[in-house]
Amino acid sequence: DKFAEWRNDIFFCGHNDGVLHHAKLNAARTALASVADVNLNGNLCQIDVETGREGALYFTSDEGIYRITN
């Protein structure tokens, strides 16, 4: 909810490179329209991504849990 422009998009961690990937789907939601990397300010996204109840995006690494709020 904190990121209206990201609603219904897909996020996934690259375990090997630690990059948080942001994928947008086509209008039919049958294929990827684009994939971009999210700047994590030097942190690594290696395990999982989840949306919190308050709408923030959380990601995890071997170092801990991080929150993206804007």
N, C-alpha and C positions, 0 to 999 in steps of 0.2 A: 504493500500500500504506500510505502514511502517513495516508491519509484514508479510512477504511473507509466513512464515510457518503457519500463521493463516488464510490465504485466504480461503474463502468459509466455514469456521467453524461457529459454533453457540455459542453465548455468551448470558447469561441471569443472572439476579440478583436473589438472594434468599432473598425475602423481610423479612422473619423472622430471618434469620441468618446473612444477610448482606454480603454474599459471592458472588463473581463474579465467575460463573461457565463457563468453556470452554469445549464445546462438539465437538468431531470430528466424522464425519459421515463415514460409510463404503464406499467402492468404488462405489456402486450402489446408494448411497445417500438415502437409504431406512431405515436405522437403525443407532443407535449410536454405534460407535466403542469404544469410551472412553469418560469419563467425568473427568475433573480435576478442581481444584480450582486455581484461579489466585491470587497471593500475592498482596494485595492492601496497604501494609504498614500501617495497622491499620485503614484505611478508610472503610466505608461500602458502598456496592452496594445494594440499596434497591428499586429503582424505575425503571430505564431504562438503556439501553446500546445502543450506536449509533456510527457509524463510521463518522468522520468528513471529509470534502472535501480534507484535506491535508493528510488523511490516518491514523490519530491518532484514538484511541478508547476512547470514552467518556462514563462515567457512572455517575449516579446521586444517591443522597441519600437525607435524610432530611436536611443534613448539607450543601449541595451545589453540584456543578458540578466539576468532576475531569477528567483529561486527562492522558491517558497512551500513551507515545511516544516511549518507548523502555525499 
